Amino acid sequence: MFEFYDKWHGAFQIFFGIYIVVYGTGRLFKKKKITPEFLTGWKKKNSVFFYIGGTIMILFGVWSLPKGSSSRSGEYFSTHFNQAAEDYSKRAMEKNDKGDYAGAIEDDNHAVGLDPQNAVFYSNRGIPKLQMGDYDGALADFNYALYLDPKLALAYNNRGSAKDRKGDYDGAIADSTHAIELDQKLVAAYDNRGNAEEDKGDWDGAIADLNRAIELDPKLASAYAIRAIAKDHKGDFNGVIDDCNRAIELDPKITLGYYNRGMAKGSKGDLDGSITDLTRAIELDPKLTRAYANRASAKSNKGDYDGAIADFNKAIELDPKLAFVYSNRGMAKAYKRDWDGAIADSTYAIELDPKLTLAYDNRGVAKAQKGDYDGAIADLTHAIELDPKLAAAYNSRAFVRNKKGDYDGAISDYTHIIELGPKLASTYFYRGVAEAQNGDHAASEADLSLARQMDPNIEEKMSPPPPFGKNLPQGN
């Protein structure tokens, strides 16, 4: 009790002093016109003592305040404002984790308003902005966070993520590296740098960083899923599946895990497994355009062309600018012998991406089927110029040249295919046919004999020749 009185009696004296002064002053100014007679009357009523006594009480109260009381009062209000800001920030992070990005930003705004010098609050607010695609807004928050605290590792890491999304991969790697220099155990920085390295095509660097992230946090599902992408590009499909299995085990709702595993299964020829995983990815993220596109390719490779076209249509609805989707839909239409549809889709794919090799190849095949051999050869030649190792384009052009009676040209194309490898019975068979048509019976008999040795049933399989390759490619 005495401790309470010691802390607060000066404040009470100030309060009552102010009250008495106000009371006395109020008595003074009740009169609109002050005259000597009024002042005399006022003094006689002792009102002046209210004013003087109150003033003395205020001065005594100030003198009686314990040293540092003003500071403690400031700390009290500061502490309560900071706690409120922390509460808003915490709630914002919870909303962000639930996907309520707009709600998270609203709460982060409150946190920043209550504590505008807290760098962490700005860095946190940038995260939901990043998720909503407001990359410039996110960068502005991360930059201001670093202005307030140039050693805030999380802000460098978050800014690196924003730069990666904007395509500034070098900037992203630099920021993640700076974050790691400030905090060598910041798992997210290794994870993000690995992601940026993948975007640059540095698969080995990505795997090294993601290995380190997993070493620091063996339960980080995203690191396994992202590492799977690098392994896929290196052709390690079993490694992809192993990583995705682990990611899904840790987080059964990780879309990227199902998507990457579906892609790897497709690469291994497990089309049913690929379709199942890509379907699960779509269930988790109904707007995942590439999942529809790649499931379509798997369906087409199974012969379900209608199902494939339906998935390609959905992918185009979600993103009308993906060239490879039009190209692959064109090929599915070609399998249904819709040559005009195939040509239209391939043409639009080329408009979107003039260097999309397979679109020229597909259009060339469709033109050949419509009897436009010169147009077909022009497209197939352009495909070969873009990719001199595209055996399918040589094969299609050889077929068209043979149709035009250009047996030398056809033989040359088949020879290129054999040089590229692998050596297939079908290639020797068709070259042998072209050599026979060209009058070179000795060479023809040698090639046909070799083809029969490689596959005794080759003649039954190769008549008539297929117009194009068997499988549609899946795109990352």
C-alpha positions as CSV (number, residue, x, y, z in Angstrom):
1,M,0.0,0.0,0.0
2,F,2.8,2.4,0.9
3,E,4.6,1.5,-2.3
4,F,1.4,2.4,-4.2
5,Y,1.2,5.7,-2.4
6,D,4.8,6.4,-3.0
7,K,4.4,5.9,-6.7
8,W,1.1,7.7,-7.3
9,H,0.6,10.4,-4.6
10,G,2.3,13.0,-6.7
11,A,0.0,12.3,-9.6
12,F,-3.0,12.6,-7.3
13,Q,-1.8,16.0,-6.1
14,I,-1.4,17.2,-9.6
15,F,-4.8,16.0,-10.6
16,F,-6.5,17.7,-7.6
17,G,-4.4,20.8,-8.1
18,I,-5.6,21.1,-11.6
19,Y,-9.2,20.5,-10.5
20,I,-9.0,23.3,-7.9
21,V,-7.4,25.7,-10.3
22,V,-10.1,25.0,-12.9
23,Y,-12.8,25.5,-10.2
24,G,-11.3,28.7,-9.0
25,T,-10.8,30.0,-12.5
26,G,-14.3,29.1,-13.4
27,R,-15.6,31.2,-10.6
28,L,-13.4,34.1,-11.8
29,F,-14.8,34.0,-15.3
30,K,-18.4,33.6,-14.5
31,K,-18.6,37.4,-14.8
32,K,-18.5,38.7,-18.4
33,K,-17.1,42.1,-17.3
34,I,-14.4,42.3,-14.6
35,T,-14.6,45.4,-12.5
36,P,-12.6,46.5,-9.4
37,E,-15.8,45.8,-7.4
38,F,-16.0,42.3,-8.7
39,L,-12.3,41.6,-8.0
40,T,-12.8,42.9,-4.4
41,G,-15.9,40.7,-4.0
42,W,-14.0,37.8,-5.5
43,K,-11.2,38.2,-3.0
44,K,-13.6,38.6,-0.2
45,K,-15.1,35.2,-1.1
46,N,-11.6,33.7,-0.9
47,S,-11.9,32.4,-4.5
48,V,-8.3,33.4,-5.1
49,F,-7.2,30.8,-2.6
50,F,-8.5,28.1,-4.9
51,Y,-6.3,29.3,-7.7
52,I,-3.2,29.9,-5.6
53,G,-3.7,26.7,-3.5
54,G,-4.3,24.6,-6.6
55,T,-1.2,25.9,-8.3
56,I,0.9,25.1,-5.2
57,M,-0.6,21.6,-5.1
58,I,0.4,21.1,-8.8
59,L,4.0,22.2,-8.1
60,F,4.2,20.1,-5.0
61,G,2.8,17.1,-6.9
62,V,5.4,17.4,-9.7
63,W,8.1,17.7,-7.1
64,S,6.7,14.6,-5.3
65,L,6.7,12.4,-8.5
66,P,9.2,9.5,-8.1
67,K,12.2,9.8,-10.4
68,G,11.6,8.1,-13.7
69,S,7.9,8.0,-13.3
70,S,7.4,9.8,-16.6
71,S,9.6,7.2,-18.3
72,R,7.7,4.3,-16.7
73,S,4.5,5.8,-17.9
74,G,5.9,6.0,-21.5
75,E,7.1,2.5,-21.2
76,Y,3.6,1.4,-20.1
77,F,1.9,2.9,-23.2
78,S,4.7,1.8,-25.5
79,T,4.5,-1.8,-24.2
80,H,0.7,-1.9,-24.7
81,F,0.9,-0.5,-28.2
82,N,3.7,-2.9,-29.1
83,Q,1.8,-5.9,-27.7
84,A,-1.3,-4.9,-29.8
85,A,1.0,-4.6,-32.9
86,E,2.4,-8.1,-32.2
87,D,-1.1,-9.5,-31.8
88,Y,-2.1,-8.1,-35.2
89,S,1.1,-9.4,-36.8
90,K,0.6,-12.9,-35.3
91,R,-3.0,-13.0,-36.6
92,A,-1.8,-11.8,-40.0
93,M,0.6,-14.7,-40.2
94,E,-2.1,-17.2,-39.3
95,K,-4.4,-15.7,-42.0
96,N,-1.5,-15.9,-44.5
97,D,-1.0,-19.6,-43.7
98,K,-4.7,-20.2,-44.4
99,G,-4.6,-18.4,-47.7
100,D,-6.5,-15.3,-46.5
101,Y,-3.9,-12.9,-48.0
102,A,-6.2,-9.9,-48.1
103,G,-7.0,-10.4,-44.4
104,A,-3.4,-10.8,-43.6
105,I,-2.5,-7.6,-45.3
106,E,-5.2,-5.8,-43.4
107,D,-3.9,-7.0,-40.0
108,D,-0.3,-6.2,-41.1
109,N,-1.4,-2.7,-41.9
110,H,-2.6,-2.3,-38.3
111,A,0.6,-3.7,-37.0
112,V,2.6,-1.2,-39.1
113,G,0.4,1.6,-38.0
114,L,0.9,0.8,-34.3
115,D,4.7,0.3,-34.6
116,P,5.9,2.0,-37.8
117,Q,9.6,1.5,-36.9
118,N,9.4,-2.3,-36.7
119,A,11.2,-3.7,-39.7
120,V,9.8,-7.3,-39.2
121,F,6.2,-6.0,-39.7
122,Y,7.0,-4.6,-43.1
123,S,8.8,-7.8,-44.1
124,N,5.8,-9.8,-43.0
125,R,3.4,-7.7,-44.9
126,G,5.3,-8.2,-48.1
127,I,4.7,-12.0,-47.9
128,P,0.9,-12.0,-48.6
129,K,1.4,-9.3,-51.2
130,L,3.9,-11.7,-52.9
131,Q,1.3,-14.5,-52.7
132,M,-1.3,-12.2,-54.3
133,G,1.0,-11.4,-57.2
134,D,1.7,-7.8,-56.1
135,Y,5.5,-8.2,-56.6
136,D,6.2,-4.5,-56.7
137,G,4.2,-3.9,-53.5
138,A,6.1,-6.8,-51.8
139,L,9.4,-5.4,-52.9
140,A,8.6,-2.0,-51.5
141,D,7.8,-3.5,-48.1
142,F,11.0,-5.7,-48.1
143,N,13.1,-2.7,-49.2
144,Y,11.7,-0.5,-46.4
145,A,12.2,-3.3,-43.9
146,L,15.9,-3.4,-44.9
147,Y,16.1,0.4,-44.7
148,L,14.9,0.1,-41.0
149,D,17.1,-2.9,-40.3
150,P,19.9,-3.6,-42.9
151,K,20.8,-6.9,-41.0
152,L,17.3,-8.5,-41.1
153,A,18.1,-11.8,-42.8
154,L,14.4,-12.7,-43.3
155,A,13.8,-9.5,-45.3
156,Y,16.7,-10.3,-47.7
157,N,15.3,-13.8,-48.1
158,N,11.8,-12.6,-48.8
159,R,13.0,-10.0,-51.2
160,G,14.9,-12.7,-53.0
161,S,11.6,-14.6,-53.5
162,A,10.0,-11.5,-55.0
163,K,12.9,-11.0,-57.4
164,D,12.7,-14.7,-58.4
165,R,9.0,-14.3,-59.2
166,K,9.8,-11.3,-61.3
167,G,12.4,-13.2,-63.3
168,D,15.4,-11.5,-61.7
169,Y,17.2,-14.8,-60.8
170,D,20.6,-13.3,-60.2
171,G,19.1,-10.7,-57.9
172,A,17.2,-13.5,-56.1
173,I,20.3,-15.6,-55.6
174,A,22.3,-12.5,-54.4
175,D,19.6,-11.7,-51.8
176,S,19.4,-15.3,-50.6
177,T,23.1,-15.5,-50.3
178,H,23.2,-12.3,-48.2
179,A,20.5,-13.8,-46.0
180,I,22.7,-16.9,-45.5
181,E,25.7,-14.7,-44.7
182,L,23.6,-13.1,-41.9
183,D,22.1,-16.4,-40.7
184,Q,23.8,-19.6,-41.8
185,K,21.0,-21.7,-40.4
186,L,18.1,-19.9,-42.2
187,V,16.6,-22.8,-43.9
188,A,14.2,-20.8,-46.1
189,A,17.2,-19.0,-47.7
190,Y,18.8,-22.2,-48.9
191,D,15.3,-23.3,-50.1
192,N,14.7,-20.1,-52.0
193,R,18.2,-19.9,-53.5
194,G,17.9,-23.5,-54.7
195,N,14.6,-22.5,-56.4
196,A,16.2,-19.5,-58.1
197,E,19.1,-21.7,-59.3
198,E,16.6,-24.1,-60.8
199,D,15.0,-21.2,-62.6
200,K,18.4,-20.3,-64.1
201,G,19.0,-23.9,-65.1
202,D,21.8,-24.5,-62.5
203,W,20.5,-28.0,-61.5
204,D,23.6,-29.0,-59.5
205,G,23.7,-25.7,-57.6
206,A,20.0,-26.1,-56.8
207,I,20.5,-29.7,-55.5
208,A,23.4,-28.6,-53.3
209,D,21.3,-25.8,-51.7
210,L,18.3,-28.0,-51.3
211,N,20.4,-30.8,-49.7
212,R,21.6,-28.2,-47.2
213,A,18.0,-27.1,-46.5
214,I,16.9,-30.7,-45.9
215,E,20.0,-31.2,-43.7
216,L,18.9,-28.3,-41.5
217,D,15.2,-29.3,-41.6
218,P,14.6,-32.9,-42.6
219,K,10.8,-32.3,-42.5
220,L,10.7,-29.4,-45.0
221,A,8.4,-30.9,-47.6
222,S,8.9,-28.0,-50.1
223,A,12.6,-28.7,-50.3
224,Y,12.0,-32.3,-51.4
225,A,9.5,-31.2,-53.9
226,I,11.7,-28.5,-55.4
227,R,14.8,-30.8,-55.4
228,A,12.7,-33.2,-57.5
229,I,12.5,-30.6,-60.3
230,A,16.3,-30.5,-60.6
231,K,16.5,-34.2,-60.5
232,D,13.9,-34.4,-63.3
233,H,16.0,-32.1,-65.5
234,K,19.0,-34.3,-64.9
235,G,17.0,-37.4,-66.0
236,D,16.9,-39.0,-62.5
237,F,13.3,-40.0,-62.6
238,N,13.6,-42.5,-59.8
239,G,15.1,-39.8,-57.6
240,V,12.2,-37.5,-58.5
241,I,9.7,-40.1,-57.4
242,D,11.6,-40.8,-54.1
243,D,11.7,-37.0,-53.3
244,C,8.1,-36.5,-54.1
245,N,7.1,-39.6,-52.0
246,R,8.9,-38.0,-49.1
247,A,7.3,-34.6,-49.7
248,I,3.8,-36.1,-49.8
249,E,4.5,-38.2,-46.7
250,L,5.4,-34.9,-44.9
251,D,2.6,-32.9,-46.4
252,P,-0.2,-34.8,-48.1
253,K,-1.6,-31.6,-49.6
254,I,1.6,-30.5,-51.3
255,T,0.5,-29.9,-54.9
256,L,4.0,-29.7,-56.3
257,G,4.8,-33.2,-55.0
258,Y,2.0,-34.8,-56.9
259,Y,2.6,-32.7,-60.0
260,N,6.3,-33.6,-60.2
261,R,5.7,-37.2,-59.4
262,G,3.1,-37.4,-62.1
263,M,5.6,-35.9,-64.6
264,A,8.3,-38.4,-63.6
265,K,5.9,-41.3,-64.0
266,G,5.0,-40.1,-67.4
267,S,8.6,-39.9,-68.4
268,K,9.0,-43.5,-67.2
269,G,6.0,-44.6,-69.3
270,D,3.7,-45.1,-66.4
271,L,0.8,-43.2,-68.0
272,D,-1.9,-44.3,-65.6
273,G,0.2,-43.3,-62.6
274,S,1.0,-40.0,-64.3
275,I,-2.7,-39.3,-64.8
276,T,-3.6,-40.3,-61.2
277,D,-1.0,-37.9,-59.7
278,L,-1.8,-35.0,-62.1
279,T,-5.5,-35.5,-61.2
280,R,-4.6,-35.2,-57.5
281,A,-2.6,-32.0,-58.2
282,I,-5.6,-30.5,-60.0
283,E,-7.9,-31.4,-57.1
284,L,-5.6,-29.5,-54.8
285,D,-5.1,-26.6,-57.2
286,P,-7.9,-26.4,-59.8
287,K,-6.1,-23.5,-61.5
288,L,-2.8,-25.4,-62.1
289,T,-2.7,-24.9,-65.9
290,R,0.3,-27.2,-66.6
291,A,-1.3,-30.1,-64.7
292,Y,-4.2,-30.1,-67.2
293,A,-1.8,-29.7,-70.1
294,N,0.4,-32.6,-69.1
295,R,-2.5,-34.8,-68.1
296,A,-3.8,-34.2,-71.6
297,S,-0.5,-35.4,-73.1
298,A,-0.6,-38.5,-71.0
299,K,-4.2,-39.2,-72.1
300,S,-3.3,-38.6,-75.7
301,N,-0.4,-41.0,-75.4
302,K,-2.9,-43.6,-74.1
303,G,-5.1,-43.0,-77.1
304,D,-7.8,-41.0,-75.3
305,Y,-7.7,-38.1,-77.7
306,D,-11.1,-36.6,-76.7
307,G,-10.1,-36.6,-73.1
308,A,-6.8,-35.0,-74.1
309,I,-8.4,-32.3,-76.1
310,A,-10.8,-31.5,-73.2
311,D,-7.8,-31.1,-70.9
312,F,-6.0,-28.9,-73.4
313,N,-9.1,-26.8,-73.7
314,K,-9.2,-26.2,-70.0
315,A,-5.5,-25.4,-69.9
316,I,-6.0,-22.8,-72.7
317,E,-9.0,-21.4,-70.8
318,L,-6.7,-20.8,-67.8
319,D,-3.8,-19.5,-69.7
320,P,-4.3,-18.6,-73.4
321,K,-0.7,-17.9,-74.0
322,L,1.0,-21.3,-73.5
323,A,2.3,-22.1,-76.9
324,F,3.2,-25.8,-76.2
325,V,-0.4,-26.4,-75.2
326,Y,-1.7,-25.3,-78.6
327,S,1.0,-27.4,-80.3
328,N,0.1,-30.5,-78.4
329,R,-3.6,-30.0,-78.9
330,G,-2.8,-29.7,-82.6
331,M,-1.1,-33.1,-82.5
332,A,-4.1,-34.7,-80.7
333,K,-6.3,-33.3,-83.4
334,A,-4.0,-34.8,-86.0
335,Y,-4.4,-38.2,-84.4
336,K,-8.2,-37.7,-84.9
337,R,-7.4,-36.8,-88.5
338,D,-8.6,-33.2,-88.0
339,W,-5.8,-31.8,-90.2
340,D,-7.3,-28.3,-90.4
341,G,-7.6,-28.1,-86.6
342,A,-4.1,-29.4,-86.3
343,I,-2.7,-26.8,-88.7
344,A,-4.7,-24.0,-87.0
345,D,-3.4,-24.9,-83.5
346,S,0.2,-25.3,-84.7
347,T,0.1,-22.0,-86.5
348,Y,-1.1,-20.2,-83.4
349,A,1.5,-21.9,-81.3
350,I,4.2,-20.6,-83.7
351,E,2.7,-17.1,-83.4
352,L,3.1,-17.3,-79.7
353,D,6.6,-18.9,-79.9
354,P,8.3,-18.7,-83.3
355,K,11.0,-21.0,-82.0
356,L,8.7,-23.9,-80.9
357,T,10.3,-26.7,-82.9
358,L,7.5,-29.2,-82.4
359,A,4.9,-26.9,-83.7
360,Y,6.6,-26.7,-87.1
361,D,7.0,-30.5,-87.1
362,N,3.3,-31.0,-86.3
363,R,2.2,-28.5,-88.9
364,G,4.4,-30.1,-91.5
365,V,2.9,-33.5,-90.8
366,A,-0.6,-32.1,-91.1
367,K,0.2,-30.3,-94.3
368,A,1.6,-33.5,-95.8
369,Q,-1.6,-35.4,-94.9
370,K,-3.6,-32.7,-96.8
371,G,-1.3,-33.1,-99.8
372,D,0.6,-29.8,-99.4
373,Y,4.1,-31.4,-99.7
374,D,6.0,-28.3,-100.4
375,G,4.5,-26.6,-97.3
376,A,5.2,-29.7,-95.3
377,I,8.9,-29.8,-96.4
378,A,9.3,-26.0,-95.6
379,D,7.9,-26.5,-92.0
380,L,9.9,-29.7,-91.4
381,T,13.1,-28.1,-92.7
382,H,12.5,-25.2,-90.3
383,A,12.0,-27.6,-87.4
384,I,15.4,-29.3,-88.3
385,E,17.1,-25.9,-88.5
386,L,15.8,-25.1,-84.9
387,D,16.8,-28.6,-83.7
388,P,19.3,-30.5,-85.9
389,K,18.9,-33.5,-83.6
390,L,15.1,-33.9,-84.0
391,A,14.9,-37.3,-85.5
392,A,11.1,-37.1,-85.9
393,A,11.4,-34.1,-88.2
394,Y,13.9,-36.0,-90.4
395,N,11.6,-39.0,-90.5
396,S,8.6,-37.0,-91.5
397,R,10.5,-35.0,-94.1
398,A,11.9,-38.3,-95.5
399,F,8.3,-39.6,-95.8
400,V,7.2,-36.4,-97.7
401,R,10.3,-36.5,-100.0
402,N,9.6,-40.1,-100.8
403,K,6.0,-39.1,-101.7
404,K,7.4,-36.4,-104.0
405,G,9.8,-38.9,-105.7
406,D,12.9,-37.3,-104.1
407,Y,14.4,-40.6,-103.2
408,D,17.9,-39.1,-102.7
409,G,16.5,-36.6,-100.2
410,A,14.6,-39.3,-98.4
411,I,17.7,-41.6,-98.2
412,S,19.7,-38.6,-96.8
413,D,17.1,-38.0,-94.1
414,Y,17.0,-41.7,-93.1
415,T,20.8,-41.7,-92.9
416,H,20.7,-38.7,-90.6
417,I,18.3,-40.5,-88.3
418,I,20.7,-43.6,-88.2
419,E,23.6,-41.3,-87.3
420,L,21.7,-39.6,-84.5
421,G,20.7,-43.0,-83.0
422,P,19.4,-45.1,-81.6
423,K,19.5,-47.5,-84.6
424,L,16.0,-48.7,-85.3
425,A,14.8,-51.5,-87.6
426,S,12.1,-49.2,-89.0
427,T,14.7,-46.6,-90.2
428,Y,16.8,-49.3,-92.0
429,F,13.6,-50.7,-93.5
430,Y,12.4,-47.3,-94.9
431,R,15.8,-46.4,-96.2
432,G,15.9,-49.8,-97.9
433,V,12.5,-49.1,-99.6
434,A,13.8,-45.6,-100.8
435,E,17.0,-47.2,-102.1
436,A,15.0,-49.8,-104.1
437,Q,12.8,-47.0,-105.5
438,N,16.0,-45.1,-106.4
439,G,17.4,-48.2,-108.3
440,D,20.1,-49.1,-105.7
441,H,19.0,-52.7,-105.2
442,A,22.3,-53.8,-103.5
443,A,22.0,-51.1,-100.8
444,S,18.3,-51.8,-100.5
445,E,18.8,-55.5,-99.9
446,A,21.5,-54.8,-97.3
447,D,19.2,-52.4,-95.3
448,L,16.1,-54.6,-95.6
449,S,18.1,-57.7,-94.5
450,L,19.5,-55.8,-91.5
451,A,16.0,-54.6,-90.6
452,R,14.6,-58.1,-90.7
453,Q,17.5,-59.3,-88.5
454,M,16.6,-56.6,-85.9
455,D,12.8,-57.3,-86.1
456,P,11.6,-60.4,-88.1
457,N,8.1,-58.8,-88.2
458,I,9.2,-55.4,-89.5
459,E,7.4,-55.6,-92.8
460,E,4.0,-56.2,-91.2
461,K,4.6,-53.3,-88.7
462,M,5.8,-50.8,-91.2
463,S,3.0,-50.9,-93.8
464,P,1.7,-48.2,-94.2
465,P,4.3,-45.9,-92.5
466,P,3.1,-43.8,-89.6
467,P,2.9,-40.1,-90.4
468,F,4.4,-38.9,-87.1
469,G,5.8,-39.9,-83.8
470,K,3.9,-41.9,-81.2
471,N,4.0,-39.8,-78.0
472,L,3.1,-36.2,-77.2
473,P,5.8,-34.5,-75.0
474,Q,5.0,-33.2,-71.6
475,G,6.1,-29.7,-70.7
476,N,7.4,-28.5,-67.3
